[in-house]
Amino acid sequence: MANTYSWVIGDLEAKIESDGMQNVIETVHWRLQATDANDNVADVYGSIGLEAPEAESFIEFDSLAKSDVEGWLEANLDVDSLKAGLDSQLELIANPTHVNLQLS
């Protein structure tokens, strides 16, 4: 079974008013999680600044859906590279090459 990926959207930083628009999202704090067939989980997180929207494409915050924000992330991040990194993390969880040792 292939790894599955899901977005977790954290805080959305917004400008209260900009060019007559209210609550204009400027920064998205995000996490991308991957899960393998054995329920191992790896994740990567970050934040991304967004360009100011055009009035025609602006989405009011009350109408904003998670899928809208995911679309912004997918348009502005190298998602394939993020997924490849997560795949590598999951591979290391499933097949570790190192251990932590402690003296007693």
N, CA, C and O of each residue as an XYZ file, in Angstrom:
416
protein
N       0.842     -1.184      0.000
C       0.000      0.000      0.000
C       0.887      1.248      0.000
O       1.896      1.303      0.703
N       0.511      2.211     -0.769
C       1.282      3.455     -0.857
C       1.044      4.320      0.379
O       0.027      4.189      1.060
N       1.980      5.184      0.648
C       1.825      6.129      1.750
C       0.669      7.075      1.449
O       0.395      7.389      0.291
N      -0.001      7.522      2.501
C      -1.067      8.507      2.349
C      -0.598      9.814      2.961
O       0.197      9.818      3.901
N      -1.090     10.919      2.431
C      -0.648     12.247      2.837
C      -1.862     13.090      3.195
O      -2.919     12.966      2.577
N      -1.705     13.942      4.192
C      -2.791     14.849      4.552
C      -2.227     16.164      5.066
O      -1.198     16.205      5.740
N      -2.928     17.230      4.728
C      -2.561     18.565      5.188
C      -3.215     18.834      6.528
O      -4.372     18.477      6.753
N      -2.464     19.467      7.415
C      -2.996     19.990      8.668
C      -2.734     21.495      8.615
O      -1.587     21.936      8.540
N      -3.801     22.264      8.654
C      -3.674     23.713      8.575
C      -3.663     24.276      9.990
O      -4.576     24.028     10.777
N      -2.620     25.035     10.301
C      -2.520     25.673     11.606
C      -3.098     27.070     11.542
O      -4.153     27.286     10.945
N      -2.420     28.006     12.149
C      -2.885     29.386     12.161
C      -2.849     30.006     10.769
O      -1.981     29.704      9.950
N      -3.800     30.864     10.536
C      -3.835     31.697      9.341
C      -3.660     33.131      9.820
O      -4.524     33.674     10.508
N      -2.534     33.741      9.451
C      -2.303     35.132      9.836
C      -2.930     36.021      8.775
O      -2.690     35.855      7.579
N      -3.747     36.978      9.241
C      -4.490     37.808      8.301
C      -4.331     39.283      8.622
O      -4.192     39.680      9.779
N      -4.355     40.078      7.570
C      -4.411     41.528      7.709
C      -5.881     41.894      7.901
O      -6.738     41.448      7.138
N      -6.171     42.696      8.907
C      -7.558     43.007      9.240
C      -8.291     43.658      8.077
O      -9.443     43.325      7.796
N      -7.615     44.595      7.394
C      -8.238     45.276      6.257
C      -7.162     45.591      5.229
O      -6.078     46.064      5.569
N      -7.478     45.321      3.972
C      -6.549     45.628      2.883
C      -7.359     45.908      1.621
O      -8.081     45.036      1.136
N      -7.241     47.110      1.098
C      -7.942     47.492     -0.139
C      -9.434     47.179     -0.088
O     -10.012     46.731     -1.078
N     -10.053     47.415      1.060
C     -11.488     47.181      1.204
C     -11.869     45.751      1.519
O     -13.047     45.466      1.732
N     -10.910     44.845      1.556
C     -11.183     43.443      1.890
C     -10.854     43.229      3.367
O      -9.922     43.835      3.896
N     -11.620     42.368      4.023
C     -11.448     42.099      5.447
C     -10.789     40.736      5.660
O     -11.054     39.784      4.927
N      -9.926     40.658      6.678
C      -9.276     39.395      7.060
C      -8.584     38.732      5.874
O      -8.904     37.604      5.499
N      -7.647     39.441      5.303
C      -6.905     38.962      4.132
C      -5.760     38.076      4.612
O      -4.843     38.547      5.285
N      -5.816     36.797      4.266
C      -4.810     35.838      4.703
C      -3.466     36.189      4.065
O      -3.348     36.303      2.845
N      -2.454     36.357      4.929
C      -1.112     36.680      4.456
C      -0.130     35.534      4.677
O       0.807     35.360      3.897
N      -0.341     34.746      5.745
C       0.574     33.656      6.072
C      -0.222     32.432      6.503
O      -1.173     32.533      7.279
N       0.185     31.269      5.985
C      -0.422     29.994      6.365
C       0.641     29.162      7.076
O       1.734     28.955      6.550
N       0.315     28.692      8.259
C       1.166     27.750      8.984
C       0.595     26.357      8.702
O      -0.587     26.102      8.931
N       1.443     25.470      8.206
C       0.965     24.191      7.705
C       1.825     23.039      8.189
O       2.945     23.223      8.666
N       1.269     21.855      8.052
C       1.967     20.598      8.324
C       1.484     19.610      7.271
O       0.289     19.547      6.981
N       2.396     18.844      6.701
C       2.036     17.763      5.790
C       2.428     16.464      6.475
O       3.591     16.265      6.824
N       1.456     15.581      6.667
C       1.698     14.309      7.345
C       1.594     13.167      6.348
O       0.775     13.187      5.429
N       2.448     12.168      6.556
C       2.415     10.951      5.746
C       2.261      9.765      6.682
O       2.845      9.728      7.765
N       1.466      8.799      6.249
C       1.253      7.574      7.017
C       1.506      6.399      6.096
O       1.056      6.384      4.950
N       2.247      5.390      6.617
C       2.504      4.203      5.797
C       1.536      3.079      6.167
O       0.666      3.263      7.018
N       1.683      1.929      5.535
C       0.781      0.799      5.740
C       0.821      0.267      7.163
O      -0.124     -0.388      7.601
N       1.898      0.538      7.893
C       2.024      0.078      9.280
C       1.626      1.155     10.285
O       1.907      1.028     11.477
N       0.973      2.213      9.809
C       0.530      3.341     10.641
C       1.678      4.144     11.242
O       1.482      4.850     12.231
N       2.880      4.045     10.657
C       3.961      4.952     11.036
C       3.632      6.316     10.448
O       3.095      6.413      9.345
N       3.957      7.365     11.188
C       3.637      8.728     10.754
C       4.914      9.569     10.727
O       5.739      9.506     11.638
N       5.052     10.345      9.678
C       6.132     11.332      9.554
C       5.471     12.638      9.133
O       4.430     12.643      8.476
N       6.091     13.736      9.522
C       5.526     15.002      9.095
C       6.595     16.057      8.890
O       7.722     15.952      9.375
N       6.197     17.064      8.159
C       7.035     18.227      7.895
C       6.130     19.439      8.077
O       4.933     19.381      7.793
N       6.712     20.535      8.554
C       5.876     21.704      8.779
C       6.603     22.967      8.368
O       7.823     22.987      8.205
N       5.827     24.006      8.207
C       6.394     25.284      7.843
C       5.320     26.344      7.765
O       4.184     26.138      8.190
N       5.696     27.465      7.222
C       4.741     28.540      6.978
C       5.090     29.159      5.630
O       6.228     29.085      5.166
N       4.101     29.760      5.026
C       4.312     30.363      3.723
C       3.539     31.673      3.641
O       2.378     31.761      4.041
N       4.209     32.676      3.117
C       3.561     33.958      2.879
C       2.850     33.935      1.543
O       3.325     33.329      0.583
N       1.715     34.594      1.489
C       0.913     34.623      0.265
C       0.902     36.019     -0.341
O       1.013     37.020      0.368
N       0.769     36.071     -1.638
C       0.603     37.338     -2.343
C      -0.768     37.907     -1.993
O      -1.701     37.157     -1.707
N      -0.888     39.226     -2.015
C      -2.191     39.852     -1.792
C      -3.138     39.431     -2.915
O      -2.753     39.441     -4.085
N      -4.362     39.062     -2.571
C      -5.298     38.600     -3.610
C      -5.869     39.762     -4.413
O      -5.918     40.901     -3.948
N      -6.291     39.448     -5.609
C      -7.066     40.400     -6.411
C      -8.491     40.372     -5.865
O      -8.955     39.337     -5.387
N      -9.180     41.500     -5.935
C     -10.546     41.578     -5.408
C     -11.453     40.510     -6.036
O     -12.320     39.959     -5.359
N     -11.253     40.219     -7.330
C     -12.104     39.233     -8.030
C     -11.916     37.818     -7.504
O     -12.854     37.021     -7.540
N     -10.722     37.488     -7.015
C     -10.451     36.117     -6.554
C     -10.471     35.992     -5.030
O     -10.238     34.910     -4.491
N     -10.750     37.102     -4.337
C     -10.737     37.090     -2.873
C     -11.864     36.224     -2.333
O     -13.000     36.296     -2.804
N     -11.535     35.400     -1.333
C     -12.528     34.560     -0.662
C     -12.697     35.094      0.757
O     -11.738     35.149      1.525
N     -13.924     35.485      1.098
C     -14.223     35.944      2.455
C     -13.879     34.828      3.437
O     -14.086     33.649      3.148
N     -13.351     35.210      4.603
C     -12.940     34.201      5.580
C     -14.085     33.255      5.939
O     -13.864     32.050      6.068
N     -15.285     33.768      6.101
C     -16.427     32.923      6.458
C     -16.752     31.897      5.371
O     -17.417     30.899      5.648
N     -16.299     32.125      4.160
C     -16.540     31.198      3.041
C     -15.315     30.339      2.724
O     -15.375     29.461      1.862
N     -14.212     30.594      3.418
C     -12.960     29.893      3.142
C     -13.046     28.435      3.596
O     -13.433     28.157      4.731
N     -12.689     27.519      2.720
C     -12.684     26.086      3.037
C     -11.244     25.588      3.140
O     -10.322     26.186      2.585
N     -11.074     24.496      3.851
C      -9.744     23.884      3.974
C      -9.182     23.586      2.585
O      -7.985     23.755      2.351
N     -10.030     23.150      1.676
C      -9.572     22.831      0.317
C      -9.016     24.062     -0.396
O      -8.107     23.935     -1.217
N      -9.550     25.260     -0.096
C      -9.007     26.490     -0.680
C      -7.566     26.693     -0.223
O      -6.680     26.982     -1.027
N      -7.345     26.536      1.088
C      -6.011     26.735      1.650
C      -5.056     25.662      1.123
O      -3.908     25.962      0.796
N      -5.525     24.415      1.038
C      -4.694     23.343      0.476
C      -4.296     23.680     -0.955
O      -3.162     23.419     -1.356
N      -5.197     24.247     -1.718
C      -4.893     24.654     -3.096
C      -3.800     25.706     -3.136
O      -2.918     25.658     -3.994
N      -3.855     26.666     -2.205
C      -2.798     27.682     -2.129
C      -1.460     27.032     -1.833
O      -0.446     27.373     -2.442
N      -1.459     26.083     -0.887
C      -0.210     25.415     -0.517
C       0.347     24.630     -1.692
O       1.539     24.707     -1.989
N      -0.513     23.876     -2.359
C      -0.067     23.046     -3.475
C       0.417     23.891     -4.650
O       1.260     23.446     -5.428
N      -0.108     25.099     -4.782
C       0.331     25.987     -5.861
C       1.653     26.676     -5.540
O       2.347     27.130     -6.450
N       2.012     26.761     -4.256
C       3.184     27.542     -3.853
C       4.321     26.729     -3.253
O       5.401     27.273     -3.020
N       4.113     25.448     -2.996
C       5.150     24.599     -2.406
C       5.532     23.492     -3.380
O       4.745     23.129     -4.254
N       6.736     22.961     -3.230
C       7.179     21.811     -4.020
C       6.691     20.548     -3.304
O       7.442     19.899     -2.576
N       5.425     20.219     -3.527
C       4.778     19.127     -2.807
C       5.443     17.783     -3.112
O       5.564     16.942     -2.221
N       5.870     17.572     -4.343
C       6.529     16.302     -4.681
C       7.797     16.116     -3.855
O       8.072     15.016     -3.375
N       8.560     17.177     -3.690
C       9.776     17.112     -2.878
C       9.444     16.863     -1.408
O      10.119     16.078     -0.743
N       8.409     17.528     -0.903
C       7.994     17.304      0.485
C       7.582     15.847      0.691
O       7.949     15.234      1.693
N       6.829     15.295     -0.245
C       6.383     13.902     -0.132
C       7.573     12.943     -0.213
O       7.607     11.943      0.504
N       8.535     13.232     -1.066
C       9.725     12.379     -1.165
C      10.485     12.368      0.163
O      10.951     11.316      0.602
N      10.613     13.533      0.803
C      11.264     13.605      2.110
C      10.507     12.816      3.164
O      11.114     12.135      3.990
N       9.179     12.905      3.138
C       8.362     12.145      4.082
C       8.493     10.648      3.834
O       8.554      9.861      4.778
N       8.536     10.257      2.564
C       8.733      8.845      2.229
C      10.054      8.329      2.804
O      10.120      7.212      3.317
N      11.095      9.144      2.716
C      12.400      8.768      3.273
C      12.328      8.627      4.792
O      12.896      7.693      5.359
N      11.628      9.556      5.451
C      11.459      9.459      6.906
C      10.739      8.165      7.288
O      11.142      7.473      8.223
N       9.678      7.851      6.559
C       8.928      6.622      6.859
C       9.774      5.383      6.617
O       9.682      4.414      7.371
N      10.595      5.403      5.579
C      11.490      4.273      5.301
C      12.455      4.066      6.461
O      12.723      2.929      6.849
N      12.981      5.159      7.018
C      13.899      5.052      8.155
C      13.191      4.584      9.427
O      13.788      3.893     10.252
N      11.940      4.955      9.585
C      11.177      4.454     10.733
C      10.978      2.948     10.596
O      11.146      2.204     11.562
N      10.621      2.502      9.399
C      10.366      1.083      9.154
C      11.650      0.256      9.159
O      11.644     -0.908      9.559
N      12.746      0.862      8.715
C      14.026      0.154      8.597
C      15.143      1.039      9.141
O      15.922      1.602      8.372
N      15.221      1.164     10.476
C      16.208      2.085     11.054
C      17.645      1.669     10.751
O      17.971      0.485     10.657
N      18.478      2.677     10.603
C      19.918      2.441     10.370
C      20.762      2.853     11.578
O      21.960      2.573     11.628
N      20.130      3.519     12.553
C      20.824      3.986     13.744
C      19.958      3.729     14.974
O      18.738      3.601     14.872
N      20.596      3.657     16.122
C      19.904      3.552     17.404
C      20.532      4.544     18.377
O      21.674      4.969     18.200
N      19.777      4.903     19.397
C      20.305      5.732     20.484
C      20.705      4.804     21.618
O      19.902      3.981     22.057
N      21.936      4.927     22.099
C      22.441      4.093     23.176
C      22.763      4.988     24.380
O      23.174      6.138     24.224
N      22.570      4.443     25.564
C      22.880      5.198     26.787
C      23.694      4.313     27.717
O      23.426      3.119     27.847
N      24.677      4.900     28.354
C      25.441      4.190     29.377
C      24.613      4.165     30.652
O      23.887      5.112     30.955
N      24.731      3.069     31.396
C      24.002      3.015     32.670
C      24.861      3.400     33.823
O      24.397      3.406     34.963
